[in-house]
Amino acid sequence: MCQIETRKRFPSMELIEKIAEALQIKPHLFFLDDSDEGMAQIPPLVNADGIPDSVKDELIKRLNVAIAKVVKKIG
């Protein structure tokens, strides 16, 4: 995942689809950034306002575990 995030490697479409499935989002959302037209109409996945940092940390931890499982499964 780190190599993908730092743009040293690019994931296959299969991997993109599996990660998107694990995150329950559409794969094309990985290719949008804030400057893309239409982003304003896409609601945020989670409104984190008011969520305690400890809960956010736990969510990130669980998300990382879920992504690692998907990557391991297809890798």
N, CA, C and O atoms as a Maestro MAE file, in Angstrom:
{
 s_m_m2io_version
 :::
 2.0.0
}

f_m_ct {
 s_m_title
 :::
 protein
 m_atom[300] {
  # First column is atom index #
  i_m_mmod_type
  r_m_x_coord
  r_m_y_coord
  r_m_z_coord
  i_m_residue_number
  s_m_chain_name
  s_m_pdb_residue_name
  s_m_pdb_atom_name
  i_m_atomic_number
  :::
  1 25 0.827 -1.184 0.000 1 A "MET " " N  " 7
  2 3 0.000 0.000 0.000 1 A "MET " " CA " 6
  3 2 0.875 1.254 0.000 1 A "MET " " C  " 6
  4 15 0.557 2.245 -0.656 1 A "MET " " O  " 8
  5 25 1.977 1.196 0.741 2 A "CYS " " N  " 7
  6 3 2.854 2.364 0.822 2 A "CYS " " CA " 6
  7 2 3.398 2.735 -0.559 2 A "CYS " " C  " 6
  8 15 3.466 3.915 -0.902 2 A "CYS " " O  " 8
  9 25 3.781 1.741 -1.346 3 A "GLN " " N  " 7
  10 3 4.314 2.013 -2.682 3 A "GLN " " CA " 6
  11 2 3.242 2.606 -3.591 3 A "GLN " " C  " 6
  12 15 3.547 3.423 -4.460 3 A "GLN " " O  " 8
  13 25 2.014 2.207 -3.400 4 A "ILE " " N  " 7
  14 3 0.908 2.783 -4.172 4 A "ILE " " CA " 6
  15 2 0.692 4.229 -3.737 4 A "ILE " " C  " 6
  16 15 0.540 5.120 -4.574 4 A "ILE " " O  " 8
  17 25 0.679 4.457 -2.427 5 A "GLU " " N  " 7
  18 3 0.455 5.806 -1.910 5 A "GLU " " CA " 6
  19 2 1.564 6.770 -2.327 5 A "GLU " " C  " 6
  20 15 1.301 7.952 -2.547 5 A "GLU " " O  " 8
  21 25 2.794 6.282 -2.437 6 A "THR " " N  " 7
  22 3 3.914 7.147 -2.819 6 A "THR " " CA " 6
  23 2 4.158 7.129 -4.321 6 A "THR " " C  " 6
  24 15 5.153 7.669 -4.805 6 A "THR " " O  " 8
  25 25 3.243 6.505 -5.051 7 A "ARG " " N  " 7
  26 3 3.272 6.459 -6.522 7 A "ARG " " CA " 6
  27 2 4.500 5.749 -7.090 7 A "ARG " " C  " 6
  28 15 4.939 6.053 -8.199 7 A "ARG " " O  " 8
  29 25 5.051 4.805 -6.331 8 A "LYS " " N  " 7
  30 3 6.148 3.986 -6.838 8 A "LYS " " CA " 6
  31 2 5.610 2.804 -7.639 8 A "LYS " " C  " 6
  32 15 6.286 2.287 -8.528 8 A "LYS " " O  " 8
  33 25 4.404 2.388 -7.319 9 A "ARG " " N  " 7
  34 3 3.719 1.317 -8.048 9 A "ARG " " CA " 6
  35 2 2.287 1.745 -8.286 9 A "ARG " " C  " 6
  36 15 1.728 2.544 -7.535 9 A "ARG " " O  " 8
  37 25 1.698 1.200 -9.344 10 A "PHE " " N  " 7
  38 3 0.305 1.477 -9.632 10 A "PHE " " CA " 6
  39 2 -0.465 0.166 -9.536 10 A "PHE " " C  " 6
  40 15 -0.058 -0.829 -10.137 10 A "PHE " " O  " 8
  41 25 -1.569 0.146 -8.793 11 A "PRO " " N  " 7
  42 3 -2.306 -1.105 -8.611 11 A "PRO " " CA " 6
  43 2 -3.027 -1.533 -9.887 11 A "PRO " " C  " 6
  44 15 -3.383 -0.710 -10.730 11 A "PRO " " O  " 8
  45 25 -3.226 -2.821 -10.002 12 A "SER " " N  " 7
  46 3 -4.006 -3.349 -11.122 12 A "SER " " CA " 6
  47 2 -5.468 -2.973 -10.917 12 A "SER " " C  " 6
  48 15 -5.880 -2.627 -9.811 12 A "SER " " O  " 8
  49 25 -6.235 -3.043 -11.978 13 A "MET " " N  " 7
  50 3 -7.666 -2.754 -11.856 13 A "MET " " CA " 6
  51 2 -8.328 -3.728 -10.888 13 A "MET " " C  " 6
  52 15 -9.246 -3.361 -10.156 13 A "MET " " O  " 8
  53 25 -7.861 -4.957 -10.891 14 A "GLU " " N  " 7
  54 3 -8.419 -5.956 -9.973 14 A "GLU " " CA " 6
  55 2 -8.209 -5.521 -8.526 14 A "GLU " " C  " 6
  56 15 -9.120 -5.617 -7.704 14 A "GLU " " O  " 8
  57 25 -7.014 -5.047 -8.223 15 A "LEU " " N  " 7
  58 3 -6.725 -4.608 -6.859 15 A "LEU " " CA " 6
  59 2 -7.555 -3.371 -6.511 15 A "LEU " " C  " 6
  60 15 -8.093 -3.276 -5.408 15 A "LEU " " O  " 8
  61 25 -7.661 -2.422 -7.446 16 A "ILE " " N  " 7
  62 3 -8.467 -1.228 -7.213 16 A "ILE " " CA " 6
  63 2 -9.912 -1.617 -6.913 16 A "ILE " " C  " 6
  64 15 -10.523 -1.082 -5.988 16 A "ILE " " O  " 8
  65 25 -10.449 -2.539 -7.686 17 A "GLU " " N  " 7
  66 3 -11.834 -2.968 -7.476 17 A "GLU " " CA " 6
  67 2 -12.007 -3.659 -6.130 17 A "GLU " " C  " 6
  68 15 -13.017 -3.448 -5.459 17 A "GLU " " O  " 8
  69 25 -11.049 -4.472 -5.726 18 A "LYS " " N  " 7
  70 3 -11.166 -5.174 -4.449 18 A "LYS " " CA " 6
  71 2 -11.029 -4.228 -3.268 18 A "LYS " " C  " 6
  72 15 -11.738 -4.372 -2.271 18 A "LYS " " O  " 8
  73 25 -10.121 -3.260 -3.371 19 A "ILE " " N  " 7
  74 3 -9.986 -2.282 -2.291 19 A "ILE " " CA " 6
  75 2 -11.263 -1.444 -2.206 19 A "ILE " " C  " 6
  76 15 -11.764 -1.186 -1.112 19 A "ILE " " O  " 8
  77 25 -11.785 -1.023 -3.351 20 A "ALA " " N  " 7
  78 3 -13.025 -0.243 -3.366 20 A "ALA " " CA " 6
  79 2 -14.168 -1.044 -2.756 20 A "ALA " " C  " 6
  80 15 -14.984 -0.505 -2.008 20 A "ALA " " O  " 8
  81 25 -14.221 -2.319 -3.077 21 A "GLU " " N  " 7
  82 3 -15.268 -3.176 -2.508 21 A "GLU " " CA " 6
  83 2 -15.133 -3.253 -0.992 21 A "GLU " " C  " 6
  84 15 -16.127 -3.176 -0.270 21 A "GLU " " O  " 8
  85 25 -13.900 -3.404 -0.512 22 A "ALA " " N  " 7
  86 3 -13.672 -3.479 0.931 22 A "ALA " " CA " 6
  87 2 -14.062 -2.175 1.618 22 A "ALA " " C  " 6
  88 15 -14.544 -2.180 2.751 22 A "ALA " " O  " 8
  89 25 -13.849 -1.055 0.921 23 A "LEU " " N  " 7
  90 3 -14.186 0.254 1.476 23 A "LEU " " CA " 6
  91 2 -15.632 0.647 1.197 23 A "LEU " " C  " 6
  92 15 -16.113 1.669 1.686 23 A "LEU " " O  " 8
  93 25 -16.316 -0.171 0.411 24 A "GLN " " N  " 7
  94 3 -17.707 0.056 0.019 24 A "GLN " " CA " 6
  95 2 -17.874 1.400 -0.694 24 A "GLN " " C  " 6
  96 15 -18.770 2.185 -0.384 24 A "GLN " " O  " 8
  97 25 -16.972 1.639 -1.671 25 A "ILE " " N  " 7
  98 3 -17.062 2.826 -2.510 25 A "ILE " " CA " 6
  99 2 -16.906 2.408 -3.964 25 A "ILE " " C  " 6
  100 15 -16.516 1.275 -4.248 25 A "ILE " " O  " 8
  101 25 -17.207 3.309 -4.880 26 A "LYS " " N  " 7
  102 3 -17.034 3.025 -6.304 26 A "LYS " " CA " 6
  103 2 -15.567 3.249 -6.671 26 A "LYS " " C  " 6
  104 15 -14.970 4.232 -6.231 26 A "LYS " " O  " 8
  105 25 -14.976 2.355 -7.471 27 A "PRO " " N  " 7
  106 3 -13.552 2.444 -7.793 27 A "PRO " " CA " 6
  107 2 -13.122 3.775 -8.414 27 A "PRO " " C  " 6
  108 15 -12.002 4.230 -8.184 27 A "PRO " " O  " 8
  109 25 -13.998 4.400 -9.195 28 A "HIS " " N  " 7
  110 3 -13.585 5.649 -9.856 28 A "HIS " " CA " 6
  111 2 -13.280 6.773 -8.870 28 A "HIS " " C  " 6
  112 15 -12.600 7.733 -9.233 28 A "HIS " " O  " 8
  113 25 -13.759 6.678 -7.652 29 A "LEU " " N  " 7
  114 3 -13.507 7.725 -6.670 29 A "LEU " " CA " 6
  115 2 -12.028 7.836 -6.305 29 A "LEU " " C  " 6
  116 15 -11.587 8.881 -5.827 29 A "LEU " " O  " 8
  117 25 -11.261 6.773 -6.525 30 A "PHE " " N  " 7
  118 3 -9.825 6.828 -6.265 30 A "PHE " " CA " 6
  119 2 -9.116 7.789 -7.218 30 A "PHE " " C  " 6
  120 15 -8.020 8.263 -6.919 30 A "PHE " " O  " 8
  121 25 -9.723 8.071 -8.341 31 A "PHE " " N  " 7
  122 3 -9.066 8.858 -9.376 31 A "PHE " " CA " 6
  123 2 -9.489 10.319 -9.377 31 A "PHE " " C  " 6
  124 15 -9.050 11.087 -10.233 31 A "PHE " " O  " 8
  125 25 -10.320 10.708 -8.449 32 A "LEU " " N  " 7
  126 3 -10.773 12.093 -8.352 32 A "LEU " " CA " 6
  127 2 -9.952 12.827 -7.310 32 A "LEU " " C  " 6
  128 15 -9.485 12.233 -6.338 32 A "LEU " " O  " 8
  129 25 -9.781 14.110 -7.518 33 A "ASP " " N  " 7
  130 3 -9.215 14.933 -6.461 33 A "ASP " " CA " 6
  131 2 -10.119 16.138 -6.257 33 A "ASP " " C  " 6
  132 15 -11.118 16.296 -6.958 33 A "ASP " " O  " 8
  133 25 -9.778 16.966 -5.322 34 A "ASP " " N  " 7
  134 3 -10.653 18.087 -4.969 34 A "ASP " " CA " 6
  135 2 -10.880 19.060 -6.121 34 A "ASP " " C  " 6
  136 15 -11.875 19.783 -6.129 34 A "ASP " " O  " 8
  137 25 -9.975 19.086 -7.088 35 A "SER " " N  " 7
  138 3 -10.119 20.032 -8.190 35 A "SER " " CA " 6
  139 2 -11.000 19.490 -9.314 35 A "SER " " C  " 6
  140 15 -11.371 20.239 -10.218 35 A "SER " " O  " 8
  141 25 -11.338 18.211 -9.273 36 A "ASP " " N  " 7
  142 3 -12.174 17.626 -10.326 36 A "ASP " " CA " 6
  143 2 -13.594 18.171 -10.251 36 A "ASP " " C  " 6
  144 15 -14.165 18.325 -9.171 36 A "ASP " " O  " 8
  145 25 -14.151 18.461 -11.434 37 A "GLU " " N  " 7
  146 3 -15.544 18.907 -11.478 37 A "GLU " " CA " 6
  147 2 -16.440 17.801 -10.932 37 A "GLU " " C  " 6
  148 15 -16.195 16.614 -11.146 37 A "GLU " " O  " 8
  149 25 -17.455 18.207 -10.243 38 A "GLY " " N  " 7
  150 3 -18.399 17.226 -9.725 38 A "GLY " " CA " 6
  151 2 -18.069 16.747 -8.326 38 A "GLY " " C  " 6
  152 15 -18.900 16.099 -7.690 38 A "GLY " " O  " 8
  153 25 -16.886 17.046 -7.835 39 A "MET " " N  " 7
  154 3 -16.534 16.590 -6.486 39 A "MET " " CA " 6
  155 2 -17.461 17.200 -5.440 39 A "MET " " C  " 6
  156 15 -17.742 16.582 -4.413 39 A "MET " " O  " 8
  157 25 -17.927 18.399 -5.701 40 A "ALA " " N  " 7
  158 3 -18.799 19.055 -4.726 40 A "ALA " " CA " 6
  159 2 -20.098 18.275 -4.536 40 A "ALA " " C  " 6
  160 15 -20.716 18.354 -3.474 40 A "ALA " " O  " 8
  161 25 -20.520 17.519 -5.562 41 A "GLN " " N  " 7
  162 3 -21.760 16.769 -5.442 41 A "GLN " " CA " 6
  163 2 -21.578 15.410 -4.770 41 A "GLN " " C  " 6
  164 15 -22.559 14.751 -4.426 41 A "GLN " " O  " 8
  165 25 -20.333 14.992 -4.584 42 A "ILE " " N  " 7
  166 3 -20.074 13.694 -3.952 42 A "ILE " " CA " 6
  167 2 -19.990 13.916 -2.449 42 A "ILE " " C  " 6
  168 15 -19.095 14.617 -1.977 42 A "ILE " " O  " 8
  169 25 -20.912 13.328 -1.692 43 A "PRO " " N  " 7
  170 3 -20.888 13.548 -0.246 43 A "PRO " " CA " 6
  171 2 -19.672 12.872 0.378 43 A "PRO " " C  " 6
  172 15 -19.206 11.853 -0.132 43 A "PRO " " O  " 8
  173 25 -19.157 13.420 1.465 44 A "PRO " " N  " 7
  174 3 -18.035 12.762 2.139 44 A "PRO " " CA " 6
  175 2 -18.464 11.389 2.642 44 A "PRO " " C  " 6
  176 15 -19.631 11.179 2.974 44 A "PRO " " O  " 8
  177 25 -17.518 10.458 2.696 45 A "LEU " " N  " 7
  178 3 -17.836 9.113 3.172 45 A "LEU " " CA " 6
  179 2 -18.254 9.147 4.636 45 A "LEU " " C  " 6
  180 15 -19.176 8.443 5.047 45 A "LEU " " O  " 8
  181 25 -17.569 9.969 5.414 46 A "VAL " " N  " 7
  182 3 -17.849 10.055 6.840 46 A "VAL " " CA " 6
  183 2 -17.689 11.507 7.261 46 A "VAL " " C  " 6
  184 15 -16.721 12.166 6.881 46 A "VAL " " O  " 8
  185 25 -18.626 11.999 8.037 47 A "ASN " " N  " 7
  186 3 -18.473 13.311 8.636 47 A "ASN " " CA " 6
  187 2 -17.824 13.091 9.989 47 A "ASN " " C  " 6
  188 15 -18.467 12.621 10.927 47 A "ASN " " O  " 8
  189 25 -16.542 13.433 10.087 48 A "ALA " " N  " 7
  190 3 -15.768 13.124 11.278 48 A "ALA " " CA " 6
  191 2 -15.918 14.160 12.386 48 A "ALA " " C  " 6
  192 15 -15.352 13.990 13.466 48 A "ALA " " O  " 8
  193 25 -16.666 15.225 12.141 49 A "ASP " " N  " 7
  194 3 -16.861 16.242 13.177 49 A "ASP " " CA " 6
  195 2 -17.512 15.618 14.403 49 A "ASP " " C  " 6
  196 15 -18.532 14.937 14.298 49 A "ASP " " O  " 8
  197 25 -16.932 15.849 15.531 50 A "GLY " " N  " 7
  198 3 -17.519 15.377 16.777 50 A "GLY " " CA " 6
  199 2 -17.142 13.952 17.151 50 A "GLY " " C  " 6
  200 15 -17.516 13.481 18.225 50 A "GLY " " O  " 8
  201 25 -16.410 13.255 16.288 51 A "ILE " " N  " 7
  202 3 -15.974 11.897 16.621 51 A "ILE " " CA " 6
  203 2 -14.689 12.012 17.441 51 A "ILE " " C  " 6
  204 15 -13.742 12.663 16.999 51 A "ILE " " O  " 8
  205 25 -14.635 11.404 18.609 52 A "PRO " " N  " 7
  206 3 -13.422 11.475 19.431 52 A "PRO " " CA " 6
  207 2 -12.204 10.893 18.694 52 A "PRO " " C  " 6
  208 15 -12.330 9.960 17.901 52 A "PRO " " O  " 8
  209 25 -11.037 11.460 18.973 53 A "ASP " " N  " 7
  210 3 -9.813 10.992 18.324 53 A "ASP " " CA " 6
  211 2 -9.569 9.506 18.554 53 A "ASP " " C  " 6
  212 15 -9.059 8.823 17.666 53 A "ASP " " O  " 8
  213 25 -9.921 8.999 19.721 54 A "SER " " N  " 7
  214 3 -9.707 7.577 19.999 54 A "SER " " CA " 6
  215 2 -10.547 6.701 19.074 54 A "SER " " C  " 6
  216 15 -10.106 5.631 18.654 54 A "SER " " O  " 8
  217 25 -11.757 7.157 18.759 55 A "VAL " " N  " 7
  218 3 -12.641 6.420 17.846 55 A "VAL " " CA " 6
  219 2 -12.085 6.510 16.427 55 A "VAL " " C  " 6
  220 15 -12.069 5.515 15.702 55 A "VAL " " O  " 8
  221 25 -11.630 7.703 16.026 56 A "LYS " " N  " 7
  222 3 -11.020 7.858 14.705 56 A "LYS " " CA " 6
  223 2 -9.815 6.944 14.558 56 A "LYS " " C  " 6
  224 15 -9.646 6.285 13.532 56 A "LYS " " O  " 8
  225 25 -8.972 6.908 15.594 57 A "ASP " " N  " 7
  226 3 -7.782 6.046 15.555 57 A "ASP " " CA " 6
  227 2 -8.167 4.582 15.399 57 A "ASP " " C  " 6
  228 15 -7.536 3.848 14.639 57 A "ASP " " O  " 8
  229 25 -9.194 4.162 16.112 58 A "GLU " " N  " 7
  230 3 -9.649 2.764 16.019 58 A "GLU " " CA " 6
  231 2 -10.210 2.466 14.626 58 A "GLU " " C  " 6
  232 15 -9.961 1.393 14.076 58 A "GLU " " O  " 8
  233 25 -10.958 3.402 14.058 59 A "LEU " " N  " 7
  234 3 -11.491 3.218 12.703 59 A "LEU " " CA " 6
  235 2 -10.365 3.098 11.683 59 A "LEU " " C  " 6
  236 15 -10.415 2.245 10.797 59 A "LEU " " O  " 8
  237 25 -9.368 3.936 11.804 60 A "ILE " " N  " 7
  238 3 -8.219 3.874 10.890 60 A "ILE " " CA " 6
  239 2 -7.504 2.545 11.047 60 A "ILE " " C  " 6
  240 15 -7.114 1.929 10.055 60 A "ILE " " O  " 8
  241 25 -7.329 2.101 12.273 61 A "LYS " " N  " 7
  242 3 -6.670 0.820 12.533 61 A "LYS " " CA " 6
  243 2 -7.444 -0.328 11.868 61 A "LYS " " C  " 6
  244 15 -6.854 -1.182 11.206 61 A "LYS " " O  " 8
  245 25 -8.749 -0.337 12.050 62 A "ARG " " N  " 7
  246 3 -9.573 -1.406 11.470 62 A "ARG " " CA " 6
  247 2 -9.595 -1.335 9.949 62 A "ARG " " C  " 6
  248 15 -9.602 -2.368 9.279 62 A "ARG " " O  " 8
  249 25 -9.604 -0.130 9.404 63 A "LEU " " N  " 7
  250 3 -9.574 0.035 7.956 63 A "LEU " " CA " 6
  251 2 -8.256 -0.488 7.394 63 A "LEU " " C  " 6
  252 15 -8.244 -1.173 6.371 63 A "LEU " " O  " 8
  253 25 -7.159 -0.170 8.052 64 A "ASN " " N  " 7
  254 3 -5.859 -0.674 7.604 64 A "ASN " " CA " 6
  255 2 -5.802 -2.197 7.638 64 A "ASN " " C  " 6
  256 15 -5.237 -2.820 6.738 64 A "ASN " " O  " 8
  257 25 -6.378 -2.788 8.657 65 A "VAL " " N  " 7
  258 3 -6.420 -4.256 8.754 65 A "VAL " " CA " 6
  259 2 -7.247 -4.830 7.614 65 A "VAL " " C  " 6
  260 15 -6.848 -5.817 6.996 65 A "VAL " " O  " 8
  261 25 -8.403 -4.219 7.328 66 A "ALA " " N  " 7
  262 3 -9.266 -4.698 6.246 66 A "ALA " " CA " 6
  263 2 -8.561 -4.592 4.899 66 A "ALA " " C  " 6
  264 15 -8.633 -5.512 4.084 66 A "ALA " " O  " 8
  265 25 -7.889 -3.487 4.668 67 A "ILE " " N  " 7
  266 3 -7.167 -3.309 3.390 67 A "ILE " " CA " 6
  267 2 -6.034 -4.318 3.289 67 A "ILE " " C  " 6
  268 15 -5.822 -4.904 2.227 67 A "ILE " " O  " 8
  269 25 -5.303 -4.529 4.377 68 A "ALA " " N  " 7
  270 3 -4.204 -5.499 4.360 68 A "ALA " " CA " 6
  271 2 -4.717 -6.902 4.043 68 A "ALA " " C  " 6
  272 15 -4.047 -7.653 3.334 68 A "ALA " " O  " 8
  273 25 -5.897 -7.269 4.559 69 A "LYS " " N  " 7
  274 3 -6.471 -8.579 4.269 69 A "LYS " " CA " 6
  275 2 -6.793 -8.711 2.794 69 A "LYS " " C  " 6
  276 15 -6.528 -9.751 2.192 69 A "LYS " " O  " 8
  277 25 -7.362 -7.671 2.205 70 A "VAL " " N  " 7
  278 3 -7.704 -7.699 0.788 70 A "VAL " " CA " 6
  279 2 -6.433 -7.820 -0.061 70 A "VAL " " C  " 6
  280 15 -6.369 -8.617 -0.997 70 A "VAL " " O  " 8
  281 25 -5.440 -7.026 0.279 71 A "VAL " " N  " 7
  282 3 -4.179 -7.055 -0.463 71 A "VAL " " CA " 6
  283 2 -3.524 -8.420 -0.341 71 A "VAL " " C  " 6
  284 15 -3.032 -8.956 -1.334 71 A "VAL " " O  " 8
  285 25 -3.507 -8.984 0.840 72 A "LYS " " N  " 7
  286 3 -2.905 -10.308 1.055 72 A "LYS " " CA " 6
  287 2 -3.667 -11.384 0.273 72 A "LYS " " C  " 6
  288 15 -3.069 -12.292 -0.305 72 A "LYS " " O  " 8
  289 25 -4.991 -11.261 0.269 73 A "LYS " " N  " 7
  290 3 -5.840 -12.242 -0.406 73 A "LYS " " CA " 6
  291 2 -5.580 -12.283 -1.905 73 A "LYS " " C  " 6
  292 15 -5.571 -13.357 -2.506 73 A "LYS " " O  " 8
  293 25 -5.369 -11.123 -2.508 74 A "ILE " " N  " 7
  294 3 -5.179 -11.100 -3.963 74 A "ILE " " CA " 6
  295 2 -3.708 -11.097 -4.357 74 A "ILE " " C  " 6
  296 15 -3.372 -11.350 -5.514 74 A "ILE " " O  " 8
  297 25 -2.822 -10.808 -3.386 75 A "GLY " " N  " 7
  298 3 -1.403 -10.656 -3.675 75 A "GLY " " CA " 6
  299 2 -0.705 -11.936 -3.824 75 A "GLY " " C  " 6
  300 15 0.501 -11.956 -4.071 75 A "GLY " " O  " 8
  :::
 }
 m_bond[299] {
  # First column is bond index #
  i_m_from
  i_m_to
  i_m_order
  :::
  1 1 2 1
  2 2 3 1
  3 3 4 2
  4 3 5 1
  5 5 6 1
  6 6 7 1
  7 7 8 2
  8 7 9 1
  9 9 10 1
  10 10 11 1
  11 11 12 2
  12 11 13 1
  13 13 14 1
  14 14 15 1
  15 15 16 2
  16 15 17 1
  17 17 18 1
  18 18 19 1
  19 19 20 2
  20 19 21 1
  21 21 22 1
  22 22 23 1
  23 23 24 2
  24 23 25 1
  25 25 26 1
  26 26 27 1
  27 27 28 2
  28 27 29 1
  29 29 30 1
  30 30 31 1
  31 31 32 2
  32 31 33 1
  33 33 34 1
  34 34 35 1
  35 35 36 2
  36 35 37 1
  37 37 38 1
  38 38 39 1
  39 39 40 2
  40 39 41 1
  41 41 42 1
  42 42 43 1
  43 43 44 2
  44 43 45 1
  45 45 46 1
  46 46 47 1
  47 47 48 2
  48 47 49 1
  49 49 50 1
  50 50 51 1
  51 51 52 2
  52 51 53 1
  53 53 54 1
  54 54 55 1
  55 55 56 2
  56 55 57 1
  57 57 58 1
  58 58 59 1
  59 59 60 2
  60 59 61 1
  61 61 62 1
  62 62 63 1
  63 63 64 2
  64 63 65 1
  65 65 66 1
  66 66 67 1
  67 67 68 2
  68 67 69 1
  69 69 70 1
  70 70 71 1
  71 71 72 2
  72 71 73 1
  73 73 74 1
  74 74 75 1
  75 75 76 2
  76 75 77 1
  77 77 78 1
  78 78 79 1
  79 79 80 2
  80 79 81 1
  81 81 82 1
  82 82 83 1
  83 83 84 2
  84 83 85 1
  85 85 86 1
  86 86 87 1
  87 87 88 2
  88 87 89 1
  89 89 90 1
  90 90 91 1
  91 91 92 2
  92 91 93 1
  93 93 94 1
  94 94 95 1
  95 95 96 2
  96 95 97 1
  97 97 98 1
  98 98 99 1
  99 99 100 2
  100 99 101 1
  101 101 102 1
  102 102 103 1
  103 103 104 2
  104 103 105 1
  105 105 106 1
  106 106 107 1
  107 107 108 2
  108 107 109 1
  109 109 110 1
  110 110 111 1
  111 111 112 2
  112 111 113 1
  113 113 114 1
  114 114 115 1
  115 115 116 2
  116 115 117 1
  117 117 118 1
  118 118 119 1
  119 119 120 2
  120 119 121 1
  121 121 122 1
  122 122 123 1
  123 123 124 2
  124 123 125 1
  125 125 126 1
  126 126 127 1
  127 127 128 2
  128 127 129 1
  129 129 130 1
  130 130 131 1
  131 131 132 2
  132 131 133 1
  133 133 134 1
  134 134 135 1
  135 135 136 2
  136 135 137 1
  137 137 138 1
  138 138 139 1
  139 139 140 2
  140 139 141 1
  141 141 142 1
  142 142 143 1
  143 143 144 2
  144 143 145 1
  145 145 146 1
  146 146 147 1
  147 147 148 2
  148 147 149 1
  149 149 150 1
  150 150 151 1
  151 151 152 2
  152 151 153 1
  153 153 154 1
  154 154 155 1
  155 155 156 2
  156 155 157 1
  157 157 158 1
  158 158 159 1
  159 159 160 2
  160 159 161 1
  161 161 162 1
  162 162 163 1
  163 163 164 2
  164 163 165 1
  165 165 166 1
  166 166 167 1
  167 167 168 2
  168 167 169 1
  169 169 170 1
  170 170 171 1
  171 171 172 2
  172 171 173 1
  173 173 174 1
  174 174 175 1
  175 175 176 2
  176 175 177 1
  177 177 178 1
  178 178 179 1
  179 179 180 2
  180 179 181 1
  181 181 182 1
  182 182 183 1
  183 183 184 2
  184 183 185 1
  185 185 186 1
  186 186 187 1
  187 187 188 2
  188 187 189 1
  189 189 190 1
  190 190 191 1
  191 191 192 2
  192 191 193 1
  193 193 194 1
  194 194 195 1
  195 195 196 2
  196 195 197 1
  197 197 198 1
  198 198 199 1
  199 199 200 2
  200 199 201 1
  201 201 202 1
  202 202 203 1
  203 203 204 2
  204 203 205 1
  205 205 206 1
  206 206 207 1
  207 207 208 2
  208 207 209 1
  209 209 210 1
  210 210 211 1
  211 211 212 2
  212 211 213 1
  213 213 214 1
  214 214 215 1
  215 215 216 2
  216 215 217 1
  217 217 218 1
  218 218 219 1
  219 219 220 2
  220 219 221 1
  221 221 222 1
  222 222 223 1
  223 223 224 2
  224 223 225 1
  225 225 226 1
  226 226 227 1
  227 227 228 2
  228 227 229 1
  229 229 230 1
  230 230 231 1
  231 231 232 2
  232 231 233 1
  233 233 234 1
  234 234 235 1
  235 235 236 2
  236 235 237 1
  237 237 238 1
  238 238 239 1
  239 239 240 2
  240 239 241 1
  241 241 242 1
  242 242 243 1
  243 243 244 2
  244 243 245 1
  245 245 246 1
  246 246 247 1
  247 247 248 2
  248 247 249 1
  249 249 250 1
  250 250 251 1
  251 251 252 2
  252 251 253 1
  253 253 254 1
  254 254 255 1
  255 255 256 2
  256 255 257 1
  257 257 258 1
  258 258 259 1
  259 259 260 2
  260 259 261 1
  261 261 262 1
  262 262 263 1
  263 263 264 2
  264 263 265 1
  265 265 266 1
  266 266 267 1
  267 267 268 2
  268 267 269 1
  269 269 270 1
  270 270 271 1
  271 271 272 2
  272 271 273 1
  273 273 274 1
  274 274 275 1
  275 275 276 2
  276 275 277 1
  277 277 278 1
  278 278 279 1
  279 279 280 2
  280 279 281 1
  281 281 282 1
  282 282 283 1
  283 283 284 2
  284 283 285 1
  285 285 286 1
  286 286 287 1
  287 287 288 2
  288 287 289 1
  289 289 290 1
  290 290 291 1
  291 291 292 2
  292 291 293 1
  293 293 294 1
  294 294 295 1
  295 295 296 2
  296 295 297 1
  297 297 298 1
  298 298 299 1
  299 299 300 2
  :::
 }
}
